[in-house]
Amino acid sequence: MVAKFLILSALLYGSVAAGYVARKKGWAPAGFDLRAMRFSLMFVSGPVVLLVMWALDLERTILALPIHGFCLFGFLTIVSAAVARRMFSDPKARGAFVGCATFSNNGSTMGAFIAYLVLGSEQALALGCLYALSTTVYFFTVGFTVARGYASARGAQRPTLGHNVRTLLTDPVSAIPLAGLAAGLILNATGIERPAVFGTVVPVLTGVTVVLVNFAIGFALTLTSVRTHWRTGLLLGAVKFLFTPAVAACAVWVLAVHVIGTDTEAKTMMLSVLLIQSAMPVGNFAVMLARLCGLDVKIATAAWIMTTLAVPVVVPPIIWLLLRIV
């Protein structure tokens, strides 16, 4: 596991550092980070989702993945909102804190990729992407609605649920990966076998996604927010690496013992993916929410930097402990 996390660290931090240097040296134009991120999500992640879903070994119990994720996010939103109310007087700070506590980096750039590295199977990558679907749906429905609720205290207009759903289905950044997911599931259901050559394409495209997205994050990175909000960052680190895994571990134990069991390899892998995804750092969606909704971006940025930098040190032992459950 140590060697695999060294590979992840090299891809992750090397890409972030390269993006940071590129901005400082003026090697790329302003706005390059946004274009690179959109390109990656649409034209690299989209095909990856299609290919892994096409080859996914589907079971009815697999629906526990997105359902578990959606319920976990809802629980985190409620708990973090109560904590934020006691910590901050500014609604923008409260909203940023709730977003950071709720959204983790579960997609192919972190959670699904780590599941792939740790479990050593493309099936794990596919299950991780399926879990990440709940993150995307929650982001564009509940996430935006809650964030705009905090922003409305400052005079911003609150969008309707229908508007958020239309955004989910029409914005290419979310629509293309969702279309890839739907197409992959349809091809899976038809029984058409995926050509073997794509088995070598998936790891390459996944690595490209990690590099592009984290290069873009490094390009826009500022470090001053950490000096101001390091205490909040530490608290959110405890939420991500202690509280959330503990909640998920309890839920997975119930699923394993009383609901679906662990009598097949597929069920064990699904539960393992749930546990791995619960130990991920603050996600890019939290920073995006803060920027798009006028919340406290510095809190979101500080929490993202601190929890992401902690991944190689903190996450391996947490995952090792969590996987003892299954």
Secondary structure as GFF3:
##gff-version 3
##sequence-region A 1 326
A	DSSP	alpha_helix	2	25	.	.	.	ID=ss1
A	DSSP	alpha_helix	32	40	.	.	.	ID=ss2
A	DSSP	pi_helix	41	45	.	.	.	ID=ss3
A	DSSP	alpha_helix	46	54	.	.	.	ID=ss4
A	DSSP	three_ten_helix	60	63	.	.	.	ID=ss5
A	DSSP	alpha_helix	64	87	.	.	.	ID=ss6
A	DSSP	alpha_helix	91	102	.	.	.	ID=ss7
A	DSSP	alpha_helix	111	119	.	.	.	ID=ss8
A	DSSP	alpha_helix	122	138	.	.	.	ID=ss9
A	DSSP	pi_helix	139	143	.	.	.	ID=ss10
A	DSSP	alpha_helix	144	151	.	.	.	ID=ss11
A	DSSP	three_ten_helix	152	154	.	.	.	ID=ss12
A	DSSP	alpha_helix	161	170	.	.	.	ID=ss13
A	DSSP	alpha_helix	172	190	.	.	.	ID=ss14
A	DSSP	alpha_helix	198	219	.	.	.	ID=ss15
A	DSSP	alpha_helix	224	238	.	.	.	ID=ss16
A	DSSP	pi_helix	239	243	.	.	.	ID=ss17
A	DSSP	alpha_helix	244	254	.	.	.	ID=ss18
A	DSSP	pi_helix	255	259	.	.	.	ID=ss19
A	DSSP	alpha_helix	265	277	.	.	.	ID=ss20
A	DSSP	alpha_helix	284	293	.	.	.	ID=ss21
A	DSSP	alpha_helix	297	309	.	.	.	ID=ss22
A	DSSP	alpha_helix	311	322	.	.	.	ID=ss23
###
